[in-house]
Amino acid sequence: MAKKRKHESDVPVQANGKLPDTSKPTAVYRPTGGRTNTISVALPGSIIANAQSHDQKTYLAGTIARALAVFCVDEVIIFEDEPHRASKGSIQDDVDQDRYTAFSDPSHFLAHILSYLETPAYLRKALFTMHPNLRTAGTLPSLDMPHHLRSNEWCEYREGVTIDEPTRHGSKVDVGLPQRYTIPAVQIPPKTRVTLHLSEMSTEAEAVSPSEPKEEAGYYWGYSVRRCSSLSTVFTECPYDGGYDASFGTSERGKLISEVWESTPAKPEHMLVVFGGVAGLEAAAEADPELSAKGITSGNVSELFDYWINVLPGQGSRTIRTEEAVWLSLMDLRDLFHVAHGG
C-alpha cells in the first residue's frame, strides 16, 4: 500500500497560529529536583589498542562519550585489563603523556578524549593545550550537555576558567559570557576550572562544588573521569562513601536483566556497570594480582559483582563490541537508574 502523503493541513498548528519550527531540536534537559544518586560506567582502556587507525580510535572514544552524555552518566572509570599493565599495580608514570599515547598508553588516550569532550567548548582552549591525541577530536559529534551553555543562554550555574593572576579582591573567571565574573576574596590560580553559582543582578559569583548543580537543582552536569590500574581498584578506589551499592558485570554468560531485576535495590544510591574488552571481564580478572590473591579468577569473576548480566541474549553477531555493549546495557538498565536520577 502506498504511504499516505502528509499535507500541510495535517501538521499541528501552534497556539499563536504559526507552524512549529522543526529546524531546531525540541529536547531540553529539565531538572526535576536535586539528587545525590549516581551512575558509573567502567571499561578497559585496551579497547583503544584494538582499534586500528587514529580515526577509528578517536571515533570509538566519541561513541562512548555520546552514550555517557545521553544516559546522564556521572562517572566513567578506565581500568587496565592487560597483564603487563595491570600487574604494575599503578597508573603508568613512565609514559611521556605530552606525546601521542594511543599506542603507548591507550587508557590515557581514552581518558584524554573523554575529558576533552566533557569540557564546554568555550573552556577548551584555556584548559587543553595542542596535543597529538586531540588532533581530530574537534570532528566528533558534540555532547551538548546541560553545562555546555551558549553565550545567549542563562543558567544559575556555569562552568568557568580563572584568568589572570588573582588579586586581594578575588579571582576573575571566564564563563563564556561577554562579562567576566569575580569570585570575591578567593585566590585561585589561573587556568583552573571552577563551577560557579551566578546571580543575574551581579558579576560577583560563588565558587561551588561541581556536584552542587546536580545535588541542589537536579541538573545533569557531565561526568568525571577516573583511571584505575586494575579491575579491583575500580571498587577499592571508589570516591563514594560506602562504595557502590549495586554493581553489574556484563558478559555473554550472564543472566537476563529481567531475571535479576526483582532483587535489585529499588533506588540504588551509587550504581556501577562494568564492561570487559575483547576477551571479556574474565581476562581482566586473570590480569589482576589482587583478585588472584583473593581467589577470584576467570572462572568465578561473576562473584565480584552483585549482578552478572547478558545485555543481548541471542545476538546475531559472534561478538558485541564494548562501545556497542555500553549503549545496549545503559538502555536496558535505564528504567532502574532513571528512577535513581529522579526522572
NUNUNU-756110 format. One record per residue (C-alpha): residue number from 1; z, x, y. Coordinates in pm, 1 decimal. Each point is the difference from the previous one (the first is absolute). Last residue first. Layout:
@n=NUM | Z=Z | X=X | Y=Y $
...
***
This chain:
@n=343 | Z=3614.5 | X=1343.4 | Y=1142.5 $
@n=342 | Z=363.9 | X=110.8 | Y=-15.3 $
@n=341 | Z=-94.1 | X=348.9 | Y=-114.1 $
@n=340 | Z=196.6 | X=-39.2 | Y=-323.0 $
@n=339 | Z=-184.1 | X=-324.1 | Y=-64.6 $
@n=338 | Z=-326.3 | X=188.9 | Y=48.3 $
@n=337 | Z=147.9 | X=255.8 | Y=-239.3 $
@n=336 | Z=-11.4 | X=-240.9 | Y=-293.5 $
@n=335 | Z=-311.7 | X=-194.3 | Y=97.7 $
@n=334 | Z=-191.2 | X=323.3 | Y=51.3 $
@n=333 | Z=68.3 | X=142.0 | Y=-344.0 $
@n=332 | Z=-345.9 | X=-86.5 | Y=-134.8 $
@n=331 | Z=-173.0 | X=105.3 | Y=322.7 $
@n=330 | Z=205.8 | X=317.1 | Y=22.9 $
@n=329 | Z=-91.7 | X=85.4 | Y=-357.1 $
@n=328 | Z=-375.3 | X=-56.7 | Y=35.8 $
@n=327 | Z=-30.2 | X=193.1 | Y=327.0 $
@n=326 | Z=201.0 | X=297.8 | Y=-125.7 $
@n=325 | Z=-178.4 | X=-10.3 | Y=-337.3 $
@n=324 | Z=-335.0 | X=43.3 | Y=172.4 $
@n=323 | Z=121.4 | X=314.3 | Y=180.6 $
@n=322 | Z=134.8 | X=126.6 | Y=-331.5 $
@n=321 | Z=-328.2 | X=-53.8 | Y=-184.4 $
@n=320 | Z=2.2 | X=-253.2 | Y=-281.5 $
@n=319 | Z=-147.1 | X=143.5 | Y=-318.1 $
@n=318 | Z=-206.6 | X=-121.2 | Y=-294.1 $
@n=317 | Z=-163.3 | X=-264.8 | Y=216.3 $
@n=316 | Z=5.5 | X=-365.8 | Y=-100.4 $
@n=315 | Z=374.3 | X=-39.4 | Y=41.6 $
@n=314 | Z=172.3 | X=-226.2 | Y=-250.3 $
@n=313 | Z=337.2 | X=32.5 | Y=169.2 $
@n=312 | Z=-12.7 | X=83.3 | Y=372.3 $
@n=311 | Z=330.3 | X=85.1 | Y=167.3 $
@n=310 | Z=177.0 | X=119.5 | Y=-314.6 $
@n=309 | Z=371.9 | X=21.8 | Y=73.8 $
@n=308 | Z=308.4 | X=201.1 | Y=-92.0 $
@n=307 | Z=298.8 | X=-144.7 | Y=186.1 $
@n=306 | Z=338.2 | X=150.6 | Y=86.1 $
@n=305 | Z=-149.3 | X=344.6 | Y=-19.0 $
@n=304 | Z=98.8 | X=334.0 | Y=-154.3 $
@n=303 | Z=9.6 | X=-159.1 | Y=-345.1 $
@n=302 | Z=-380.3 | X=-35.8 | Y=16.4 $
@n=301 | Z=-19.7 | X=379.5 | Y=-31.0 $
@n=300 | Z=83.8 | X=-39.6 | Y=-370.7 $
@n=299 | Z=-281.4 | X=175.5 | Y=-184.4 $
@n=298 | Z=-117.4 | X=215.9 | Y=289.4 $
@n=297 | Z=344.0 | X=156.1 | Y=26.0 $
@n=296 | Z=348.5 | X=-98.0 | Y=113.1 $
@n=295 | Z=270.8 | X=189.4 | Y=-186.8 $
@n=294 | Z=211.7 | X=89.3 | Y=301.7 $
@n=293 | Z=-115.3 | X=362.7 | Y=4.9 $
@n=292 | Z=-358.8 | X=-124.0 | Y=-25.3 $
@n=291 | Z=54.3 | X=-211.8 | Y=309.3 $
@n=290 | Z=118.9 | X=298.7 | Y=202.2 $
@n=289 | Z=-280.1 | X=217.7 | Y=-136.1 $
@n=288 | Z=-269.7 | X=-238.5 | Y=135.3 $
@n=287 | Z=-347.9 | X=71.5 | Y=-137.0 $
@n=286 | Z=47.3 | X=-222.6 | Y=-307.3 $
@n=285 | Z=113.5 | X=-288.9 | Y=223.1 $
@n=284 | Z=-307.3 | X=31.6 | Y=221.7 $
@n=283 | Z=-221.9 | X=2.2 | Y=-309.1 $
@n=282 | Z=150.9 | X=-329.0 | Y=-119.1 $
@n=281 | Z=-48.1 | X=-143.8 | Y=346.9 $
@n=280 | Z=-371.4 | X=-15.6 | Y=-65.7 $
@n=279 | Z=-254.3 | X=265.5 | Y=-102.4 $
@n=278 | Z=-234.1 | X=-67.6 | Y=294.1 $
@n=277 | Z=290.3 | X=-36.8 | Y=241.1 $
@n=276 | Z=305.6 | X=-221.2 | Y=-31.3 $
@n=275 | Z=119.0 | X=-280.3 | Y=222.9 $
@n=274 | Z=351.9 | X=-94.5 | Y=107.8 $
@n=273 | Z=103.5 | X=-327.9 | Y=167.7 $
@n=272 | Z=339.4 | X=1.7 | Y=176.1 $
@n=271 | Z=199.6 | X=-291.9 | Y=145.3 $
@n=270 | Z=295.7 | X=41.0 | Y=234.2 $
@n=269 | Z=200.7 | X=-314.4 | Y=71.4 $
@n=268 | Z=-135.4 | X=-199.3 | Y=-291.8 $
@n=267 | Z=0.0 | X=-373.7 | Y=72.8 $
@n=266 | Z=-20.1 | X=-216.3 | Y=-308.1 $
@n=265 | Z=102.2 | X=292.0 | Y=-218.5 $
@n=264 | Z=-252.3 | X=34.7 | Y=-286.2 $
@n=263 | Z=92.4 | X=-150.7 | Y=-337.9 $
@n=262 | Z=-229.8 | X=-300.9 | Y=44.8 $
@n=261 | Z=-300.9 | X=216.5 | Y=87.2 $
@n=260 | Z=12.1 | X=230.2 | Y=-300.0 $
@n=259 | Z=-239.9 | X=-194.4 | Y=-223.4 $
@n=258 | Z=-213.0 | X=-119.6 | Y=294.4 $
@n=257 | Z=-60.7 | X=362.4 | Y=98.0 $
@n=256 | Z=-160.3 | X=55.9 | Y=-337.8 $
@n=255 | Z=159.1 | X=280.7 | Y=-192.7 $
@n=254 | Z=-82.5 | X=369.6 | Y=15.1 $
@n=253 | Z=-225.8 | X=206.9 | Y=-223.7 $
@n=252 | Z=-279.8 | X=10.6 | Y=260.6 $
@n=251 | Z=266.2 | X=153.0 | Y=223.1 $
@n=250 | Z=177.2 | X=-65.3 | Y=329.6 $
@n=249 | Z=367.1 | X=75.3 | Y=63.8 $
@n=248 | Z=188.9 | X=-255.1 | Y=206.3 $
@n=247 | Z=336.4 | X=69.4 | Y=163.1 $
@n=246 | Z=234.1 | X=-272.0 | Y=131.3 $
@n=245 | Z=332.2 | X=103.4 | Y=156.8 $
@n=244 | Z=-130.1 | X=318.9 | Y=158.8 $
@n=243 | Z=274.8 | X=238.4 | Y=111.9 $
@n=242 | Z=357.3 | X=-96.6 | Y=90.5 $
@n=241 | Z=-40.0 | X=110.1 | Y=359.2 $
@n=240 | Z=-369.6 | X=38.6 | Y=75.1 $
@n=239 | Z=-166.9 | X=338.5 | Y=54.6 $
@n=238 | Z=-90.1 | X=47.1 | Y=-369.7 $
@n=237 | Z=23.2 | X=369.2 | Y=-88.4 $
@n=236 | Z=124.4 | X=-59.2 | Y=-354.8 $
@n=235 | Z=-254.7 | X=-271.4 | Y=-72.6 $
@n=234 | Z=-331.4 | X=159.6 | Y=101.2 $
@n=233 | Z=174.8 | X=321.9 | Y=-98.5 $
@n=232 | Z=-44.5 | X=-92.1 | Y=-366.8 $
@n=231 | Z=-380.3 | X=-13.7 | Y=30.1 $
@n=230 | Z=-26.8 | X=354.0 | Y=135.7 $
@n=229 | Z=-7.2 | X=214.1 | Y=315.3 $
@n=228 | Z=18.5 | X=-294.7 | Y=236.7 $
@n=227 | Z=-179.7 | X=-71.7 | Y=327.8 $
@n=226 | Z=95.3 | X=-287.6 | Y=228.8 $
@n=225 | Z=-227.7 | X=-191.9 | Y=237.0 $
@n=224 | Z=137.0 | X=-281.8 | Y=217.6 $
@n=223 | Z=-186.5 | X=-327.2 | Y=27.2 $
@n=222 | Z=-103.5 | X=-222.0 | Y=288.4 $
@n=221 | Z=199.8 | X=-224.5 | Y=231.8 $
@n=220 | Z=-20.0 | X=-342.7 | Y=-161.3 $
@n=219 | Z=175.0 | X=-201.8 | Y=266.8 $
@n=218 | Z=311.3 | X=-198.1 | Y=-91.7 $
@n=217 | Z=178.2 | X=5.1 | Y=335.6 $
@n=216 | Z=326.2 | X=183.8 | Y=-66.2 $
@n=215 | Z=-57.4 | X=171.8 | Y=-334.1 $
@n=214 | Z=-373.2 | X=54.6 | Y=37.0 $
@n=213 | Z=-12.8 | X=111.5 | Y=364.6 $
@n=212 | Z=326.2 | X=191.3 | Y=-64.2 $
@n=211 | Z=-125.5 | X=218.4 | Y=-286.3 $
@n=210 | Z=-148.2 | X=268.4 | Y=225.9 $
@n=209 | Z=350.2 | X=38.6 | Y=150.0 $
@n=208 | Z=16.6 | X=-62.4 | Y=372.8 $
@n=207 | Z=-85.2 | X=181.7 | Y=323.3 $
@n=206 | Z=71.0 | X=-230.4 | Y=293.7 $
@n=205 | Z=-248.0 | X=-45.9 | Y=281.4 $
@n=204 | Z=-15.7 | X=37.2 | Y=378.0 $
@n=203 | Z=-331.5 | X=-117.0 | Y=141.8 $
@n=202 | Z=159.1 | X=-328.9 | Y=104.1 $
@n=201 | Z=-55.8 | X=-375.3 | Y=6.8 $
@n=200 | Z=-203.3 | X=-39.5 | Y=-320.5 $
@n=199 | Z=275.1 | X=183.3 | Y=-188.5 $
@n=198 | Z=-73.0 | X=232.7 | Y=-288.2 $
@n=197 | Z=176.9 | X=98.9 | Y=-321.0 $
@n=196 | Z=-143.8 | X=336.8 | Y=-91.0 $
@n=195 | Z=-80.9 | X=179.5 | Y=-325.2 $
@n=194 | Z=-38.1 | X=374.0 | Y=43.1 $
@n=193 | Z=-248.3 | X=266.6 | Y=-104.7 $
@n=192 | Z=82.8 | X=342.7 | Y=137.9 $
@n=191 | Z=-273.6 | X=187.0 | Y=182.3 $
@n=190 | Z=240.3 | X=132.9 | Y=265.4 $
@n=189 | Z=367.4 | X=56.1 | Y=-86.4 $
@n=188 | Z=240.7 | X=-290.5 | Y=60.2 $
@n=187 | Z=263.9 | X=5.2 | Y=276.4 $
@n=186 | Z=170.4 | X=-336.6 | Y=47.4 $
@n=185 | Z=141.5 | X=-107.4 | Y=337.5 $
@n=184 | Z=-257.9 | X=-276.8 | Y=45.0 $
@n=183 | Z=-280.7 | X=-49.1 | Y=-252.1 $
@n=182 | Z=-289.1 | X=-29.9 | Y=242.3 $
@n=181 | Z=-326.0 | X=-191.4 | Y=-40.2 $
@n=180 | Z=-346.9 | X=98.7 | Y=114.2 $
@n=179 | Z=-233.6 | X=-262.8 | Y=143.5 $
@n=178 | Z=-358.8 | X=-56.9 | Y=-111.3 $
@n=177 | Z=116.6 | X=-93.3 | Y=-351.9 $
@n=176 | Z=-34.7 | X=203.2 | Y=-320.2 $
@n=175 | Z=372.2 | X=63.6 | Y=-34.1 $
@n=174 | Z=15.2 | X=334.8 | Y=183.6 $
@n=173 | Z=364.8 | X=98.1 | Y=47.1 $
@n=172 | Z=186.5 | X=186.0 | Y=272.8 $
@n=171 | Z=344.9 | X=131.0 | Y=-88.0 $
@n=170 | Z=323.1 | X=-25.3 | Y=200.1 $
@n=169 | Z=132.7 | X=44.4 | Y=351.8 $
@n=168 | Z=136.9 | X=345.9 | Y=-78.5 $
@n=167 | Z=-355.4 | X=97.9 | Y=-82.1 $
@n=166 | Z=-202.7 | X=-4.9 | Y=-321.8 $
@n=165 | Z=-300.5 | X=233.5 | Y=-33.8 $
@n=164 | Z=-336.4 | X=-169.7 | Y=18.6 $
@n=163 | Z=-99.0 | X=-294.9 | Y=-218.3 $
@n=162 | Z=196.9 | X=-191.6 | Y=-262.9 $
@n=161 | Z=-206.0 | X=-201.8 | Y=-245.0 $
@n=160 | Z=6.6 | X=-376.6 | Y=-35.5 $
@n=159 | Z=23.5 | X=-286.2 | Y=-248.1 $
@n=158 | Z=56.6 | X=-344.3 | Y=150.9 $
@n=157 | Z=253.2 | X=-278.0 | Y=-20.8 $
@n=156 | Z=20.9 | X=-303.7 | Y=228.9 $
@n=155 | Z=-368.8 | X=-56.1 | Y=-63.3 $
@n=154 | Z=-281.8 | X=-34.8 | Y=250.4 $
@n=153 | Z=-370.5 | X=45.0 | Y=-63.7 $
@n=152 | Z=-254.9 | X=123.6 | Y=253.4 $
@n=151 | Z=33.4 | X=367.6 | Y=-95.0 $
@n=150 | Z=-49.1 | X=-87.5 | Y=-365.7 $
@n=149 | Z=285.4 | X=4.7 | Y=-249.6 $
@n=148 | Z=3.0 | X=179.3 | Y=-332.4 $
@n=147 | Z=361.8 | X=-109.8 | Y=-57.1 $
@n=146 | Z=-114.5 | X=-323.2 | Y=-167.3 $
@n=145 | Z=-228.3 | X=188.3 | Y=-242.4 $
@n=144 | Z=-373.3 | X=50.5 | Y=59.8 $
@n=143 | Z=-43.8 | X=220.1 | Y=-308.2 $
@n=142 | Z=-332.1 | X=121.6 | Y=139.7 $
@n=141 | Z=-280.1 | X=67.0 | Y=-247.4 $
@n=140 | Z=-62.3 | X=369.7 | Y=-63.3 $
@n=139 | Z=-252.9 | X=188.5 | Y=214.8 $
@n=138 | Z=272.1 | X=172.3 | Y=204.2 $
@n=137 | Z=130.3 | X=164.4 | Y=-315.4 $
@n=136 | Z=-317.9 | X=211.1 | Y=-20.9 $
@n=135 | Z=135.0 | X=335.1 | Y=127.7 $
@n=134 | Z=359.5 | X=-89.1 | Y=-76.6 $
@n=133 | Z=72.6 | X=250.6 | Y=-276.6 $
@n=132 | Z=-172.5 | X=275.7 | Y=198.7 $
@n=131 | Z=256.2 | X=-39.7 | Y=281.4 $
@n=130 | Z=-19.1 | X=-63.0 | Y=373.7 $
@n=129 | Z=357.9 | X=-50.9 | Y=112.8 $
@n=128 | Z=177.9 | X=-326.7 | Y=-67.4 $
@n=127 | Z=277.3 | X=-142.4 | Y=219.2 $
@n=126 | Z=-158.8 | X=0.9 | Y=345.6 $
@n=125 | Z=-350.5 | X=-97.9 | Y=-109.2 $
@n=124 | Z=139.1 | X=-254.1 | Y=-244.2 $
@n=123 | Z=213.0 | X=-200.0 | Y=241.8 $
@n=122 | Z=-260.6 | X=-242.1 | Y=136.8 $
@n=121 | Z=-127.3 | X=-66.0 | Y=-351.8 $
@n=120 | Z=332.8 | X=-135.3 | Y=-124.0 $
@n=119 | Z=133.5 | X=217.4 | Y=-286.3 $
@n=118 | Z=-26.9 | X=-148.0 | Y=-351.1 $
@n=117 | Z=-345.2 | X=154.1 | Y=-47.1 $
@n=116 | Z=123.6 | X=351.5 | Y=77.5 $
@n=115 | Z=301.3 | X=-32.1 | Y=-228.6 $
@n=114 | Z=-218.1 | X=-118.0 | Y=-288.8 $
@n=113 | Z=-249.5 | X=283.0 | Y=54.7 $
@n=112 | Z=270.2 | X=269.4 | Y=8.1 $
@n=111 | Z=189.1 | X=-144.9 | Y=-296.9 $
@n=110 | Z=-319.0 | X=5.1 | Y=-209.3 $
@n=109 | Z=-83.5 | X=358.8 | Y=101.4 $
@n=108 | Z=359.2 | X=113.3 | Y=-58.0 $
@n=107 | Z=-5.7 | X=-151.2 | Y=-348.6 $
@n=106 | Z=-330.8 | X=173.1 | Y=-76.1 $
@n=105 | Z=149.0 | X=346.4 | Y=65.6 $
@n=104 | Z=-247.6 | X=285.2 | Y=-56.5 $
@n=103 | Z=-303.8 | X=-221.4 | Y=-60.2 $
@n=102 | Z=30.5 | X=-268.1 | Y=272.4 $
@n=101 | Z=191.4 | X=249.0 | Y=216.3 $
@n=100 | Z=-246.4 | X=112.4 | Y=268.9 $
@n=99 | Z=186.1 | X=252.9 | Y=213.7 $
@n=98 | Z=299.8 | X=-36.2 | Y=231.0 $
@n=97 | Z=202.0 | X=-93.1 | Y=-307.6 $
@n=96 | Z=-5.2 | X=355.5 | Y=-129.6 $
@n=95 | Z=153.5 | X=-60.4 | Y=-343.0 $
@n=94 | Z=307.3 | X=204.2 | Y=-95.5 $
@n=93 | Z=248.8 | X=-274.9 | Y=79.3 $
@n=92 | Z=-87.2 | X=-227.3 | Y=-291.8 $
@n=91 | Z=236.9 | X=-295.1 | Y=-11.4 $
@n=90 | Z=286.2 | X=66.8 | Y=-238.2 $
@n=89 | Z=85.6 | X=-0.9 | Y=-370.0 $
@n=88 | Z=-256.0 | X=261.3 | Y=-97.7 $
@n=87 | Z=-61.2 | X=-189.5 | Y=-324.3 $
@n=86 | Z=-173.0 | X=-282.7 | Y=190.8 $
@n=85 | Z=-282.6 | X=226.4 | Y=119.6 $
@n=84 | Z=-104.7 | X=193.5 | Y=-312.2 $
@n=83 | Z=71.4 | X=-306.1 | Y=-215.9 $
@n=82 | Z=-213.6 | X=-249.0 | Y=198.4 $
@n=81 | Z=167.9 | X=-322.0 | Y=110.1 $
@n=80 | Z=103.1 | X=82.3 | Y=357.5 $
@n=79 | Z=121.1 | X=-286.0 | Y=216.9 $
@n=78 | Z=-131.4 | X=-188.9 | Y=302.4 $
@n=77 | Z=234.5 | X=-272.4 | Y=125.0 $
@n=76 | Z=-119.0 | X=-282.7 | Y=223.6 $
@n=75 | Z=256.3 | X=-201.8 | Y=194.4 $
@n=74 | Z=-4.4 | X=-332.6 | Y=184.5 $
@n=73 | Z=-293.7 | X=-174.2 | Y=-169.2 $
@n=72 | Z=-128.9 | X=-296.9 | Y=201.0 $
@n=71 | Z=-255.5 | X=-114.4 | Y=-261.3 $
@n=70 | Z=-305.7 | X=52.6 | Y=221.9 $
@n=69 | Z=132.6 | X=328.5 | Y=137.9 $
@n=68 | Z=80.8 | X=165.6 | Y=-331.8 $
@n=67 | Z=-328.4 | X=-124.5 | Y=-146.6 $
@n=66 | Z=-197.7 | X=143.7 | Y=292.8 $
@n=65 | Z=178.7 | X=333.6 | Y=-37.6 $
@n=64 | Z=-98.5 | X=11.9 | Y=-367.9 $
@n=63 | Z=-366.9 | X=-50.3 | Y=84.6 $
@n=62 | Z=23.3 | X=261.7 | Y=275.4 $
@n=61 | Z=140.5 | X=258.4 | Y=-240.0 $
@n=60 | Z=-287.2 | X=-67.6 | Y=-242.1 $
@n=59 | Z=-251.3 | X=23.1 | Y=287.0 $
@n=58 | Z=133.8 | X=342.0 | Y=97.5 $
@n=57 | Z=-21.2 | X=135.5 | Y=-354.4 $
@n=56 | Z=-347.7 | X=-145.3 | Y=-47.7 $
@n=55 | Z=-120.7 | X=150.6 | Y=328.3 $
@n=54 | Z=146.9 | X=337.5 | Y=-91.6 $
@n=53 | Z=-182.1 | X=-5.6 | Y=-332.7 $
@n=52 | Z=111.9 | X=-30.8 | Y=-361.5 $
@n=51 | Z=297.4 | X=-233.2 | Y=-17.3 $
@n=50 | Z=237.7 | X=105.1 | Y=-279.0 $
@n=49 | Z=196.5 | X=232.2 | Y=228.5 $
@n=48 | Z=76.9 | X=-292.4 | Y=229.3 $
@n=47 | Z=146.0 | X=-201.3 | Y=-290.6 $
@n=46 | Z=229.6 | X=297.1 | Y=-60.1 $
@n=45 | Z=212.1 | X=-105.5 | Y=297.7 $
@n=44 | Z=187.2 | X=-236.6 | Y=-228.0 $
@n=43 | Z=97.9 | X=-355.2 | Y=98.1 $
@n=42 | Z=309.0 | X=-176.0 | Y=132.3 $
@n=41 | Z=1.3 | X=-332.8 | Y=187.8 $
@n=40 | Z=302.3 | X=-136.5 | Y=184.7 $
@n=39 | Z=79.9 | X=-356.1 | Y=108.4 $
@n=38 | Z=292.3 | X=-58.2 | Y=233.9 $
@n=37 | Z=253.4 | X=-269.8 | Y=83.3 $
@n=36 | Z=186.9 | X=27.3 | Y=330.4 $
@n=35 | Z=-157.0 | X=-298.3 | Y=172.3 $
@n=34 | Z=-9.7 | X=-142.3 | Y=350.6 $
@n=33 | Z=-170.7 | X=-331.7 | Y=64.8 $
@n=32 | Z=-334.3 | X=-160.8 | Y=-82.0 $
@n=31 | Z=-227.3 | X=258.8 | Y=157.1 $
@n=30 | Z=-358.0 | X=-115.0 | Y=68.6 $
@n=29 | Z=-274.6 | X=241.3 | Y=-97.6 $
@n=28 | Z=-327.5 | X=-131.7 | Y=140.3 $
@n=27 | Z=-287.7 | X=-120.7 | Y=-216.2 $
@n=26 | Z=-267.8 | X=-155.4 | Y=219.4 $
@n=25 | Z=-256.0 | X=278.8 | Y=-9.2 $
@n=24 | Z=-250.5 | X=4.4 | Y=286.0 $
@n=23 | Z=-362.5 | X=-116.5 | Y=19.8 $
@n=22 | Z=78.3 | X=-347.0 | Y=-133.2 $
@n=21 | Z=84.1 | X=-146.7 | Y=339.8 $
@n=20 | Z=63.9 | X=-368.5 | Y=-69.7 $
@n=19 | Z=-239.4 | X=-254.1 | Y=155.3 $
@n=18 | Z=117.5 | X=-135.2 | Y=331.9 $
@n=17 | Z=133.7 | X=-349.5 | Y=80.0 $
@n=16 | Z=336.9 | X=125.1 | Y=121.4 $
@n=15 | Z=167.3 | X=-136.7 | Y=-313.3 $
@n=14 | Z=-220.3 | X=218.7 | Y=-218.9 $
@n=13 | Z=-309.9 | X=-133.0 | Y=-174.7 $
@n=12 | Z=-35.9 | X=13.1 | Y=-376.2 $
@n=11 | Z=-344.2 | X=113.6 | Y=-124.6 $
@n=10 | Z=-186.4 | X=-282.5 | Y=-180.2 $
@n=9 | Z=-195.5 | X=-96.6 | Y=314.7 $
@n=8 | Z=-147.8 | X=351.4 | Y=7.7 $
@n=7 | Z=-162.1 | X=-75.0 | Y=-333.2 $
@n=6 | Z=103.1 | X=160.7 | Y=-327.6 $
@n=5 | Z=-284.3 | X=24.9 | Y=-247.6 $
@n=4 | Z=70.5 | X=-166.4 | Y=-331.8 $
@n=3 | Z=-51.7 | X=242.4 | Y=-287.8 $
@n=2 | Z=-294.4 | X=-92.9 | Y=-214.8 $
@n=1 | Z=89.3 | X=-132.3 | Y=-343.3 $
***
